[in-house]
Amino acid sequence: MTNSKIWKPAGYTSCAPYLVVEDSHKVMELAKATSGPIELRRHGLVAGSIKHAEFRIDDTAIMIGDAGFVWLGVSADRSGQSQLASPSGLQRTTR
């Protein structure tokens, strides 16, 4: 089934990753140091966290935002297991 009304911005792929992480600034700095991305946009919050940012590596736009009360961040501990942070940030539950 095709839908001619599907909309996507020019220059974006049909599917783009959206990362919700505990420190978007660090992830973007790592990407800059290793992949040479082009930053497309950044929307910050008063507290200094990133609400939404986008950068491009090759032909793919990657979207990113800081975890918060509504969107929880996923991080990897030293054993490589993913952990889901609780809204309070005080508890962690291994997934």
N, C-alpha and C positions, 0 to 999 in steps of 0.2 A: 504494500500500500504506500503510495507516495502522497506527500502533502506539499503542495506548492507554496503554502503559507508559512513554512518553517523559516524562522529568521535567525541568522547568525551574523555577527559583525564581519566586515571585510577583513581578511587577513587572519581569521581565527579558524582553527580546525573544528571538525564536527564534535569532537569530544575533548575537553580540556580538564586537566587535573586541578582540583582545589584542595590545597593543604591547609588544615587548621592545626596550628602548632603552638607550643608554649612561648616561643620567642621568634617571631617572624624576622626581626632584624638580623639575628644570627644566621638563619637559614638563607636570607637574601645575601648576606656577606659571604657565606660559604659558596653560594652559586656564583657570585661575582668573581671570587678567587679561583674557581675551578672551571667554569663554563663560559665566562664572558657574556652573560645575558644582557639584554637591552631592557631597562626598566621602562614599562609603558605607563604606569600610573601608581599613585600611592595615596591612600586616604587614611590619615592618622586620627587618633583620638587625643583629647586634652592631656590625658595621663602619659602620652608618649607611645602607647601601643599602636599597632597597625590594625585598622578596621578591615581594610581591603587593599591589596596591592596586586599588580600584575607585572610579570616580566616574561620576556621571550627568549627561548633557547632554540636556535635554528628556526624551524617553522612552527613551533609549539608555544602557545601562551600558557603560562602557569600562573594560577591565581592562588593567593595566600592570605591568611588572616590570623591574628592572634586568638588563641582560645580564651574563652570567658565563661561567664555563668551559663549562657545558653549553649554555646558551642564548646565542647570539651576538647582538649588537646590530647593527642596520642604521642607518647615519647617511647624511646627504646632505652631500657636500662643496660647496664654493662653486660648482662648475659644475653642480650639480643632479643629478649622477650618484650613485646609491646605492653604498655601499661596505659590504662585509661584514667585520667585524673578526675577526681570528683569535683563538683561545683565549688566546694569550699576550698579545694586545693590541699586539704589536709590528709585526705585518704587516697589510696590508689588501689585499683582493682585490676588484677592481671586478666587479660582477655585471652 
